[in-house]
Amino acid sequence: MPPFPFSLGLAAALALAAGACARTDPPAAPSAAPEGESITAASLLGHIEVLASDRFEGRALATPGEDSTIAYLTDQFRRMGLVPGNPDGTYVQSVPMIGFTPKPDASFHAGGRTIALRFPEDYVAYSRRVQPRIDVHGSDLVFVGYGVQAPEYDWDDFKDVDVRGKTVVILINDPPVPDPADPSRLDSTVFKGDAMTYYGRWTYKYEEASRKGAAAAVIVHETGPAGYPYSVISSSNSREGFDVEPADGNRSVVPVQAWITVERARELFRAAGKDFDQLKSAAARRDFRPVELGATADFHIDNEMRKVRSRNVVAKLEGSDPARKDEYVIYSAHWDHLGRDPSLPGDQIYNGALDNASGTSALLEIARAFAALPTPPARSILFLATTSEEQGLLGAKYYANNPLYPLTRTAADINIDGVNQWGPTHDLTVVGWNMSTLQDVLGREAAARNRVLTPDPEPEKGFYYRADHFEFAKQGVPALYTDAGEDFIGKPEGYGKQKRDEYTANDYHQPSDEIKPDWDLSGAAEDVRLLFRVGWDVAQAPAFPEWKPGTEFRARREEML
């Protein structure tokens, strides 16, 4: 199946048409959901202390850290009395993968001079093709703006220009189209305004470059539009990366996938006699056409490869209703992080305490709360700890394409990637606002406890497309993804944004993502108890949750049911 199995434009149009004639039943009212009192700050912290310890070496796949993590998770599920989630009688789903360690060399040639690039300070480059050497020599550089083809927005950054065999230079995020009535704001009718669409994700841009037959795709990193600093790119992509083992050797994938800092991009454009800022501004208009830079690129990548088998971990609580126990609610959280980098001075371990030992801890504690119930809910519950999220949602993608239980009988995915570590909040953030009736269920449970739901305060960063639930959504399964609230009880206004910004700037995908002295997981415990109750409600409700009219995944769900 292709990386993105349906056209966003077509799906959105079909969804709108379906929404006009389809009946949407209101979600059932909460059924005396148990409270999940066993989920506490202390119980959450206990798992995080284990999973984020140096002993687990950053939980990188295909390392002793993976072995330790899998052993811990399976032992916990077994002790809870949950049955193996794989029908083969085990707690694991094997995920065949290939590891790629790149050794790249790259340079640009413009204006009669050579621009040498330092790896990984100036750029990263890697290949997911299953071949030991990748050579791109003298490839013409073409600036393709945001690299988007979106017929539903009447947008085509490529026009009729053939980029086969060329190196495309691409801007990150969606085209920022000004609102004609107020140029200080973005037009909400084009690429959802401030909110990133899938067209803004780096994964889409490489996919589009692959479809166009480019020899290399270079994304220009800018911290604001990307949502994270360049250090995240260099730490995540300069070492071994992974992909699900491809049947065709990834021959259809663009040979070179690369990022470059905006500073070196500006240098390239200047050497080519172009103005980067002017071309960036032009790329925000529909009439933009690709620009030949009059420059060339050389990429040489030695690809060190190995085949590995990583593992998703899955446990099951069988439902109590004979008529519905073959229907499923999935809780998911990724167990993996970035491992260890021996080249670093000082601390070399990416412990990933928040990302995502904390989400895995929440998964375990929700599982424990369900396992302790005197009577299970009507539908079965799956607890899925996925591998390789940090490599591109690969464990979730593998499950969604190779489900252990049919997705047609899967009611929902509730995904947890990071928890609130700074204390109780009045609100809870929903990433992907008003996408499905799962939000209605969550809203009622929150309101019953004097809490409110708020939309993602940073929709421009595209978090909905950056976590495991997205792989289920692409297949049509309604998915819920929440984040910490913003209104911290007893804290000054802006405290939540301040702490979030500090984490993104200092700790995200860095060795410093460790348990901090100021952590207060009491708010996380409240949030996780809410998610426990949502899963109970969904498992008890007469009907499955639904995508709301106008969402791009609704048509896919209607096709499968």
Salt bridges, closest charged atoms under 4 A:
ASP25 OD1 - ARG23 NH1 1.65
GLU35 OE2 - ARG449 NH2 2.85
GLU35 OE1 - ARG533 NH1 2.96
GLU57 OE2 - ARG340 NH1 3.49
GLU66 OE2 - ARG311 NE 3.21
ASP67 OD1 - ARG311 NH2 2.71
ASP75 OD2 - ARG79 NE 2.72
ASP122 OD1 - ARG118 NH2 3.06
ASP122 OD2 - ARG264 NH1 2.44
ASP135 OD1 - ARG133 NE 3.09
ASP135 OD1 - HIS300 ND1 2.57
ASP160 OD1 - ARG289 NH2 2.69
ASP162 OD2 - ARG164 NH2 2.66
GLU208 OE1 - ARG211 NH2 2.79
GLU222 OE2 - LYS280 NZ 2.99
GLU240 OE2 - ARG306 NE 2.71
GLU245 OE2 - LYS307 NZ 3.25
GLU267 OE2 - ARG113 NH2 3.41
GLU267 OE1 - ARG264 NE 2.67
ASP277 OD2 - ARG266 NH1 2.89
ASP287 OD1 - ARG285 NE 3.27
GLU292 OE2 - LYS166 NZ 2.88
ASP298 OD2 - HIS109 NE2 3.04
ASP298 OD1 - HIS137 ND1 3.25
ASP302 OD1 - ARG133 NH1 2.96
GLU304 OE2 - LYS103 NZ 3.50
GLU318 OE2 - LYS325 NZ 3.83
ASP321 OD2 - ARG324 NE 2.99
GLU327 OE1 - ARG379 NE 2.71
ASP336 OD1 - HIS334 ND1 3.00
ASP341 OD2 - ARG239 NE 3.91
ASP355 OD1 - HIS334 NE2 3.13
ASP355 OD2 - HIS509 NE2 3.36
GLU365 OE2 - HIS47 NE2 2.74
GLU365 OE2 - ARG368 NE 3.08
GLU389 OE1 - HIS334 NE2 3.22
GLU390 OE2 - HIS337 ND1 3.10
GLU390 OE1 - HIS509 NE2 2.86
ASP417 OD1 - HIS334 NE2 3.25
ASP440 OD1 - LYS548 NZ 3.02
GLU445 OE1 - ARG449 NH1 2.74
GLU458 OE2 - LYS461 NZ 2.83
GLU458 OE1 - ARG500 NE 2.78
GLU471 OE1 - LYS474 NZ 3.30
GLU486 OE2 - ARG500 NH1 2.18
ASP501 OD2 - LYS497 NZ 2.63
GLU502 OE1 - LYS499 NZ 3.38
ASP507 OD2 - LYS516 NZ 3.37
ASP518 OD2 - LYS499 NZ 3.05
ASP527 OD1 - ARG451 NH2 2.80
GLU552 OE1 - LYS192 NZ 3.69
GLU558 OE2 - ARG554 NE 3.13
GLU559 OE1 - ARG556 NH1 3.88
